[in-house]
Amino acid sequence: MSVLARWQQQLINAITAPLPPDPLPEGWNAVGLDAYRGNARLVRVEALLAAFHLCGQIVGEPFMRGLCRQYVSAVPAASGNLSDDGAQMGDFIASFAPAAELPYLADVARLDWARHQAAWADAAPVWQPAQLAALPADAWADVRLARHPAASCLHSRWPLAAIEALHQPDADPEQSVDLTAGGGALLVGRPQWLPVSHPLSTGEATLLHALWQGQTLGQAAETALNQAPALALADALATLAQTGAFTEWTAS
């Protein structure tokens, strides 16, 4: 590592560390370093506020800003790319005492992060069941589907889909969420330009994970039907595809 590169890394570490180095390296200025550190924290906080939009709607901007400041002080930045910042927010909120009265907020943060990742994921074509028409019907069972880079699936004991719907611009202001209703699986994807989410039944979630784990369509169907015998396979596959779950596919 060159002298310049070593100095640059030393400065980055000093800016991003919870506390500045003590004593300061020779030639460094405490006032200047504090300015850099303050700007870096401010930029991270603003980026986190944008990424965790649903959380902010629930708790309000002042509380969310304070929470983000605490996160920035406790969790080093993942990289120089601000879109990478926030991966640990769900776990952080789960142990954040001021949010203890909102036990579902940690999973809401995980949903926010999943949507954020979907928005910034690499571009890739979205697979649709109609592509099976190019194959003989007896070859469909051997098809393998690859996970789309924007897709993820959350499992929560809280009704995340209902919580998210309540905070949409067109939501009924008289509507409320029954937090005792239980949760389930929620698929997040980016089938077109913007992230979307869709709640999954037990059978749909089982089919999804089996396919993501590399099972063929025939194997995944058997796995899902063992879990949920009443599952309508064609409808379930269409739901997963329409939410952007898959990209490249291969037929053995």
C-alpha positions in Angstrom: 0.0 0.0 0.0 1.4 3.4 -1.0 1.9 6.2 1.5 -1.1 8.1 0.0 -3.4 5.1 0.1 -2.4 4.4 3.7 -3.2 8.0 4.7 -6.5 7.9 2.9 -7.5 4.7 4.7 -6.5 6.2 8.0 -8.6 9.3 7.3 -11.6 7.1 6.3 -11.3 5.1 9.5 -11.1 8.3 11.6 -14.2 9.7 9.9 -16.3 6.6 10.2 -15.3 5.3 13.6 -17.6 5.9 16.6 -15.0 8.1 18.2 -12.1 10.1 16.6 -8.5 8.8 17.2 -6.8 10.0 20.4 -4.3 11.4 20.0 -4.7 12.6 16.5 -2.0 11.7 14.0 0.6 14.4 13.6 -0.5 17.2 11.3 -4.2 16.5 11.7 -6.6 19.3 12.7 -9.3 18.4 15.3 -11.8 21.0 14.0 -11.4 19.9 10.4 -11.8 16.2 11.3 -14.9 17.0 13.3 -16.4 18.7 10.3 -15.7 15.7 8.1 -17.2 13.4 10.8 -20.3 15.5 11.2 -20.9 15.6 7.5 -20.4 11.9 7.1 -22.9 11.2 9.9 -25.5 13.6 8.4 -25.3 12.1 5.0 -25.7 8.6 6.4 -28.7 9.7 8.5 -30.4 11.2 5.5 -29.8 8.1 3.4 -31.2 5.9 6.1 -34.3 8.1 6.4 -34.9 7.6 2.7 -34.4 3.9 2.8 -36.6 3.2 5.9 -39.6 5.2 4.7 -42.3 3.0 6.1 -40.7 2.9 9.5 -40.6 6.7 9.4 -44.3 6.9 8.6 -45.1 4.7 11.6 -42.9 6.5 14.3 -42.7 10.0 12.8 -39.7 11.9 11.4 -38.3 13.1 14.7 -38.2 9.7 16.3 -36.8 8.1 13.1 -34.1 10.7 12.8 -33.0 10.1 16.3 -33.0 6.3 15.7 -30.9 6.7 12.6 -28.4 8.9 14.5 -28.1 6.1 17.1 -27.6 3.5 14.4 -24.9 5.6 12.7 -23.1 6.0 16.0 -23.3 2.2 16.7 -22.9 0.6 13.3 -20.0 1.3 10.9 -20.9 2.0 7.3 -20.9 -1.2 5.2 -19.1 0.5 2.4 -18.6 3.9 0.6 -21.9 3.3 -1.2 -24.8 4.7 0.8 -27.2 2.3 -0.8 -25.4 -0.5 1.1 -26.1 1.2 4.5 -28.8 -0.2 6.7 -28.6 -3.9 6.4 -28.5 -4.3 10.3 -31.3 -1.9 11.0 -33.9 -4.6 11.8 -31.6 -6.2 14.4 -30.7 -2.8 15.7 -34.4 -1.8 16.2 -35.1 -5.1 17.9 -32.7 -4.2 20.7 -33.5 -0.4 20.7 -35.2 0.2 24.0 -37.2 3.3 22.9 -38.9 1.1 20.2 -39.8 -1.7 22.7 -43.5 -0.6 22.6 -43.6 -1.3 18.8 -42.4 -5.0 18.7 -43.3 -5.2 15.0 -41.1 -2.3 14.0 -38.0 -4.5 13.5 -39.7 -6.6 10.9 -41.1 -3.4 9.2 -37.5 -2.3 8.9 -36.6 -5.6 7.3 -39.4 -5.0 4.8 -38.1 -1.5 4.2 -34.6 -2.9 3.6 -35.9 -5.6 1.3 -37.7 -3.0 -0.8 -34.6 -0.8 -0.8 -32.4 -3.7 -2.0 -35.0 -4.6 -4.7 -34.8 -1.0 -6.0 -31.0 -1.1 -6.2 -30.6 -4.7 -7.4 -29.0 -5.5 -10.7 -31.2 -5.5 -13.8 -32.3 -8.9 -15.0 -35.1 -10.2 -17.1 -38.2 -11.5 -15.2 -39.2 -15.0 -16.0 -42.9 -15.7 -16.8 -44.7 -19.0 -17.0 -45.6 -18.3 -20.6 -42.0 -19.2 -21.5 -42.8 -22.8 -20.7 -44.8 -22.9 -24.0 -41.4 -23.2 -25.8 -41.0 -26.6 -24.2 -42.8 -29.9 -24.7 -45.2 -30.5 -21.9 -43.3 -33.5 -20.7 -40.2 -31.3 -20.2 -41.8 -28.8 -17.8 -41.0 -30.9 -14.7 -37.3 -30.6 -15.4 -37.2 -26.8 -15.5 -35.1 -25.0 -12.9 -35.7 -21.3 -12.1 -33.0 -18.9 -10.8 -33.8 -16.3 -8.2 -34.1 -12.8 -9.5 -31.5 -10.5 -8.0 -34.2 -8.1 -6.7 -36.3 -10.8 -5.0 -36.4 -11.7 -1.4 -38.9 -13.3 1.0 -39.6 -12.2 4.5 -41.2 -14.4 7.2 -42.7 -12.5 10.1 -45.1 -13.2 13.0 -46.6 -9.8 12.3 -49.1 -8.9 9.5 -46.6 -6.9 7.4 -48.7 -6.8 4.3 -51.6 -5.1 6.2 -49.2 -2.7 8.0 -47.7 -1.7 4.6 -51.1 -1.3 3.0 -52.2 1.0 5.9 -49.5 3.4 5.1 -50.1 3.8 1.3 -51.3 7.1 -0.1 -54.7 5.6 -1.0 -55.3 3.8 2.3 -58.6 4.3 4.1 -57.9 6.7 7.1 -60.4 4.7 9.1 -58.7 1.4 8.5 -56.7 -0.3 11.3 -54.5 -3.4 11.6 -55.2 -6.3 13.9 -51.7 -7.1 15.2 -52.9 -10.3 16.7 -53.9 -11.7 13.3 -50.6 -13.4 12.8 -48.1 -13.0 10.0 -46.7 -15.2 7.3 -44.4 -14.9 4.2 -44.1 -11.8 2.1 -42.4 -11.9 -1.3 -40.6 -8.7 -2.4 -39.6 -8.2 -6.0 -39.2 -5.8 -8.9 -41.1 -7.2 -11.8 -41.0 -3.8 -13.7 -39.6 -0.5 -12.5 -40.6 -0.3 -8.8 -40.4 -2.8 -5.9 -43.6 -4.6 -5.0 -44.6 -7.0 -2.3 -47.1 -9.8 -2.1 -48.2 -12.0 0.8 -47.8 -15.7 0.2 -49.7 -18.7 1.5 -47.8 -21.5 3.1 -47.9 -23.5 -0.1 -46.7 -20.6 -2.2 -43.8 -19.9 0.1 -42.8 -23.6 0.1 -42.8 -23.7 -3.7 -40.8 -20.5 -3.8 -38.1 -21.7 -1.5 -37.9 -25.1 -3.1 -37.3 -23.5 -6.5 -34.8 -21.0 -5.1 -32.9 -23.9 -3.5 -32.4 -25.4 -6.9 -35.2 -28.0 -7.1 -36.7 -28.6 -10.5 -40.3 -27.5 -11.1 -41.5 -31.1 -10.7 -39.6 -31.6 -7.4 -40.7 -28.2 -6.0 -44.3 -28.9 -6.9 -44.1 -32.2 -5.0 -42.5 -30.5 -2.0 -45.2 -27.8 -2.0 -48.1 -30.2 -2.3 -46.8 -32.3 0.5 -47.0 -29.1 2.7 -50.2 -27.8 1.2 -52.2 -30.5 -0.7 -54.9 -28.0 -1.8 -52.3 -25.7 -3.5 -53.2 -24.7 -7.1 -49.8 -25.0 -8.7 -50.4 -23.0 -11.8 -51.9 -20.1 -9.8 -49.1 -20.2 -7.3 -46.4 -20.2 -10.0 -48.1 -17.2 -11.7 -48.3 -15.3 -8.4 -44.5 -15.8 -7.8 -43.6 -14.9 -11.3 -45.8 -11.8 -11.4 -44.0 -10.5 -8.3 -40.7 -10.9 -10.0 -39.3 -14.0 -8.1 -37.4 -15.6 -11.0 -35.0 -14.7 -13.8 -33.0 -17.2 -15.9 -34.2 -20.7 -16.3 -32.8 -23.9 -17.6 -34.4 -27.2 -18.8 -32.5 -30.4 -18.1 
